[in-house]
Amino acid sequence: MLRGLMLVKAGYAAALNICQQASKIKGVVDAYPVFGRFDAAVFIKGEDIQGLKKTALKILALKGVRS
């Protein structure tokens, strides 16, 4: 089992919504809005690197995610 951390840029208003949406995705352990250079921190897990990549791509596809 691998674990990862995604730092998401989205704008603060969108960060709350992104965290709620991300929490519903399989493979997401937790999601928090944060202050500073990034707007959200999303903790993910997967069986292998490909599993992490699939989860990451789902998060990047959420409405409001800039990068």
C-alpha positions in Angstrom: 0.0 0.0 0.0 1.4 3.4 -1.0 0.4 6.7 0.4 0.7 10.1 -1.3 0.0 13.8 -0.7 -1.4 16.1 -3.4 -1.1 19.8 -2.9 -3.9 21.5 -5.0 -4.2 25.1 -6.3 -7.8 26.1 -6.6 -8.6 29.4 -5.0 -9.8 29.5 -1.4 -13.5 29.6 -2.1 -13.2 26.5 -4.3 -10.9 24.7 -1.9 -13.7 23.9 0.5 -15.9 22.4 -2.2 -12.9 20.5 -3.7 -12.1 18.9 -0.3 -15.8 17.7 0.0 -15.8 16.3 -3.5 -12.4 14.7 -3.1 -13.4 13.0 0.1 -16.0 11.0 -1.9 -13.3 9.6 -4.3 -12.1 6.0 -3.7 -8.5 6.2 -2.7 -8.7 9.5 -0.9 -7.9 9.2 2.8 -8.5 12.8 3.8 -8.6 16.3 2.4 -8.1 19.7 4.1 -8.2 23.3 2.9 -4.9 25.0 3.7 -3.4 28.5 3.6 -0.3 29.6 1.7 0.9 28.7 -1.8 -1.6 25.8 -2.1 -5.3 25.8 -1.3 -5.9 22.1 -0.4 -4.0 19.1 0.8 -5.4 15.7 -0.2 -4.0 12.5 1.2 -4.3 9.5 -1.1 -3.5 5.8 -1.0 -3.2 3.0 -3.6 -2.0 -0.5 -4.1 0.8 0.7 -6.5 2.0 3.8 -8.3 -0.7 3.3 -11.0 -3.4 3.3 -8.3 -2.1 6.6 -6.9 -2.0 8.1 -10.4 -5.7 7.1 -11.1 -6.8 8.8 -7.9 -4.7 11.9 -8.6 -6.2 12.2 -12.1 -9.7 12.0 -10.6 -8.8 14.8 -8.2 -7.3 16.9 -11.0 -10.6 16.5 -13.0 -12.7 18.1 -10.2 -14.3 21.4 -11.0 -12.3 24.4 -9.7 -8.9 22.6 -9.6 -6.3 24.8 -11.3 -3.3 22.5 -10.8 
